Each structure stands twice: as structure tokens, then as C-alpha cells.
Amino acid sequence: MNMVPSTQGSEAAWLSVFPELDGISDTAWGEAVQAARSMTLPAGMVVVREGDPCQNFLLIVEGTIRVSKTGENGREILLYRTGAGEICILTLSNLLEGNAYSAEVVTEEPVRAVSIPLLYFDQAMARSDAFRRVILSTMSRRLNEMMRLVEQVTFQSLDLRLACLLGQLFGQRNCRVVRMTHQELASELGTTREVVSRLLKVFERMGCVRLHRGQIELLSQEALARLVREESV
């Protein structure tokens, strides 16, 4: 991981962000907490590149990271995001299997995170039943999310996926303007900028959105929702 210099977490205050982990009281997990190091990462930083070794258990305390995969043709697709209080499933998988990272991890905004060295992660997995249950539960939830992504890519039309993505972005940010380029949206959906631009023009003609340079303005939530309903039928 290409991280800025880290310091030891202050009295493990970060644990309050992870209620399931905070409830573990056994010795093995306690030793892992003592070994934890906190760090601050700027927005837009490449935390992990594909092929990097996985040597730490990563926990996001504040902010969001995005995990994406780039194909041989250069096309990028978003796999998932990990936010505050969540565990990066890619890190978990690599730690358990001893593999290098198979995707890229980038901070979307300033991030505070905690890393626990591999040795202490392995000891907690071997000696802490409670920690092991949290890890398995996390992997199960993330697997279900990945299955939904595969289902969307396989069975849903691209215009429906774009409309749903826009609805999510407007809703999550509670605003009427989303600052994203057509290329960034294309990367989210695993398609090309040209295809996204063409679909956005269609949405604009339908009165759903208005396009500006580097941003998209919501004109009618009702029209966008109606488009999603019609495409879902």
C-alpha cells in the first residue's frame, strides 16, 4: 500500500465506528487493536495498485475509497465502494488467500483509516471466535453485493443502469447537481464515454437532466424515476 506515514491509533477511539469489532473483548483481538496504526490519506490518492502485496488489514474510519478493475482493453469498471465503518472485502480476500491485490484502490475524498499488520490479523483469525464471525459475516454481505452487480451487468440494459446510478448519486448527496464527468460515469458502469454521452443526451431531451461541463443537473426526479420504472418493465 502506498500510504502516508502512519501513527499509532489514540486509545483505539476509531473502534466506535465499528460496533461489531468494538464488542470483541478477547486477548487476540485486543493485541491486534494495540498494533493498529492510523493514517490520513488525501483525496484522489492511489492507495493500492494492482499487483501490490497485501500486508495490512484496512479499516475505513472516515471518507470513502473506490475499488475498480481495468480490463486489457483499458476499460475500467467500479467494483464497489467502502466507506466509514466498513471493511474492504478485497483486502480481506487477499489476506486470507495470501494473494496480491487484483484491483486498484483510490480515495474519493480525504480518508482516515486504520491498518493492522498481517501477523496480528492472522492471530485474531486463529484465536478469536468473535473476530472470525465478524469477518465471515462481512464477506457474506459483500458477496451478495457483488452478485447483485453481476446481475445488473448481465441482465439490465445500460440506460436503466445509468438512470439508477444517477438516481443514487442525487439521493446519496442530497443535491440537484452531481459533479461527475461522462468518463467517470462510464467507469462506474464499465462502458465507454461515448455511450454514456449519447444516453445522457437522451435523458436531457426527456427533461430528466441538464448537462453542463463536468456536472449533471437534475431537472425532474419524477421523470428520472419514471424512466427507471419503464425500463424495468
LINHUVEN-V175454 format. One line per field, one symbol per residue. ss: DSSP state (H for helix, E for strand, - for the rest). A space follows every 50 residues. Layout:
ss = ???
//
This chain:
ss = ------EE----HHHHH-HHHH----HHHHHHHHH-EEEEE----EEE-- -----EEEEEEE-EEEEEEE-----EEEEEEEE---E-HHHHHHHHH--- ---EEEE---EEEEEEEHHHHHHHHHH-HHHHHHHHHHHHHHHHHHHHHH HHHHH--HHHHHHHHHHHHHHHH---EE---HHHHHHHH---HHHHHHHH HHHHH---EEEE--EEEE--HHHHHHHHHHHH-
//
